[in-house]
Amino acid sequence: MLTKNDILSTIEMIDQQHLDIRTITMGISLTDCADASVSRACDRIYDKITRYAKDLVSVGEAIETEFGIPIVNKRISVTPIALVAAASETDSYVPFAKALDRAAKTCGVDYLGGFSALVQKGMTGADETLIRSIPEALAETDVVCSSVNIGSTKAGINMDAVRLMGKVIRKTAERTNGAGCCKLVVFCNAVEDNPFMAGAFHGVGEPEKVVNVGVSGPGVVYHALQAVKGAPFDVVAETVKKTAFRITRMGQLVALEASKRLDTPFGIVDLSLAPTPAVGDSVARILEEMGLETCGTHGTTAALALLNDAVKKGGVMASSSVGGLSGAFIPVSEDEGMIAAAKAGVLTIDKLEAMTCVCSVGLDMIAVPGDTDADTIAAILADEAAIGMVNSKTTAVRVLPAIGKSVGDTVEMGGLMGSAPVMPVHTASSKAFIARGGRIPAPMQSLKN
Amino acid sequence: MNAIVTVIGQNRVGIIAAISTRLAALGVDILDVSQTILNGSFTMVMVVSLEGANASFVAIRDTLNELAAERGLSIRIQRQEIFEAMHTV
C-alpha cells in the first residue's frame, strides 16, 4: 500500500535530487549489413537502424511523460563496425561513420556507439583500418562514438594496439580540438551490453535487437546519506543498498515498458551511478559525505569500494537482469565534486587510477596537458588495462589531450560533458616501454577451466 | 490505468474544487484523496482512474498544467506503477 510519504519522496527525488533514467539504449545487430560495396553496406546500415529505432525517441518521451521520470538520453549501439565493414573493399571506414551519424540524426537519438574494434589478442586488417579511421570519423561526425578493446583477462594486453591508440587519441585531439576524444574510449574487458556512452556497442553474442537501460541517481544516494551522518559503515552500506534498490526498480520498470512498446527484447539494467555536472548529482560528494574533506584524499578508495559494492547489492535484486558496466562512474569532467577536487589538486590521476581498481570503470573524461605525447597516453592506457586484466573487471580510459593548454587551465565541453581541469601527468618518458609492442600475456587467473 | 495526481502550492480557497471539476469533465475518476498543509504548503495526493477518461494522458496532463499555471500551483500526474515499483516489493 502506497503512502503519501512514499509518493512525495519519489517526487522529491526527481525534482530536487536529480533522479533520472540516464539512458535507454537500443542495441542493433548490423552483421547482416556487410557488403563488398561500401555504399551498399552504408545504405543497408542506414536503412536498418532507421527502421528498428524509428520509434525509440517517441517511446522514450511518452514514458517520460506518463511516468514523470526524466529520460535524459536515447541512444543506439551497433555491432562493432570493424566486423561489419571487413567485407568491404576500402582503406577508410569514415563513410561508415557518416552513415551511422545520418541514421542517428534521422532517429533523433543523442548518441550512437559502435564505431568499434575488438583487438585484445590481435588486429585484423579491418580492425586496423577502423582504428586508423577514428580521428577523421570523429572529426566528420557529431554523435558517433568509438571504442576499442585492447585487452582482456583471457587474452592479455595487445601492446601494438595500445601504441596505436596512443597515437590515435593524440591525432583525434588535434583534429577535433579535443572534442572528439570525449567520444572515444579504450577498454580492457569491454562488455557487450553496455548502454552508456561513449563505450556502448552491440556485442556479437547479443540478439538481433535489444533494449538496455542505464539508471542514475548519485543525488538520491547523497541525500540518503545525509540522514545517517556519523553512523558506522554498516549503516552507510545498508542506506546505499536500500536507495540503489529503489532506483533500480524504477529502471527495471522503464526498461520493461520500453521493451514492450518497442517490441524489442529487454536486455539489462545497468546499475551505474552516473553523475552529471549539476550541483547535487555528484559521486564525489557522496564520498565526501562519508567523511572525507575532499574527494581524492586518503580514504577515497575505501569509500568508493563501499559505495560501488552497496550499489550492486541493492540493485541486483531489483532487476531481473543486471549487466553492462554496473558500478559507480567517476568521470572527472562530468562530476561537479570531482572537478572541484581536481582543481584543488587533491584528486590526481594516480589517485584516480587507484580508485578504478574498485569501481566502474576507469580514467574517464580526464584532461591532460596538450603537449602530452602519444607514448605517455599509450602508457596510461596500458596501466589501466593492466588493472582490468588482472582484476577480471572492465576498465576504460577516456583521456582528453587539451591542445594548447596546460596544467591550471580548464577545458569546457558543455552539457553533460561538463568541464575538465587539465591534470598533470608524469613527465618521465615511457617511450622505450611502449616501443616494444607485442602482447602482455594473459595472467594466471585467465586459466579457469 | 491508475495515476497519481500531486498538487503542491500556496493554500487558497477552491483548489480541490477546481481540480476535481476539470478531472470530472475529462472523465477521470477520483479514487482516493489525501490532503494536508505540509510546512505551510497545500499538499494533495490523489489516486485517479483513467479507465473511463475521454481524453489522452497527454491531454489530461496539459489541462492540469493549464490549471497549475492559472493558480500558481505545481500539479503533476504520473502513472501509479512508478511509485509502486520504488516503494513496494
Contacts between the chains, C-beta under 8 A, distances in Angstrom:
chain1	res1	chain2	res2	distance
A	1	B	88	7.8
A	2	B	4	7.9
A	2	B	80	7.6
A	2	B	83	5.4
A	2	B	84	6.5
A	2	B	87	6.2
A	2	B	88	7.2
A	3	B	87	7.9
A	4	B	34	5.0
A	4	B	36	7.7
A	4	B	43	7.9
A	4	B	45	4.9
A	6	B	83	6.0
A	6	B	86	7.4
A	6	B	87	4.0
A	7	B	4	5.8
A	7	B	6	6.4
A	7	B	45	5.3
A	7	B	83	5.4
A	8	B	6	7.2
A	8	B	38	7.9
A	8	B	43	7.1
A	8	B	45	7.3
A	10	B	82	6.9
A	10	B	83	5.5
A	10	B	86	5.6
A	10	B	87	7.3
A	11	B	6	6.0
A	11	B	76	7.1
A	65	B	57	6.9
A	65	B	58	6.2
A	65	B	61	6.6
A	66	B	57	5.5
A	66	B	78	7.2
A	66	B	79	5.0
A	67	B	78	5.7
A	67	B	79	5.4
A	67	B	81	7.3
A	67	B	82	4.5
A	68	B	76	5.7
A	68	B	77	7.4
A	68	B	78	3.5
A	68	B	79	7.9
A	68	B	82	6.7
A	69	B	78	7.8
A	69	B	82	6.2
A	246	B	86	4.6
A	246	B	87	7.3
A	247	B	86	8.0
A	249	B	85	4.4
A	249	B	86	5.4
A	250	B	82	6.4
A	250	B	85	5.7
A	250	B	86	5.4
A	252	B	85	7.1
A	253	B	81	6.0
A	253	B	82	6.4
A	253	B	85	4.2
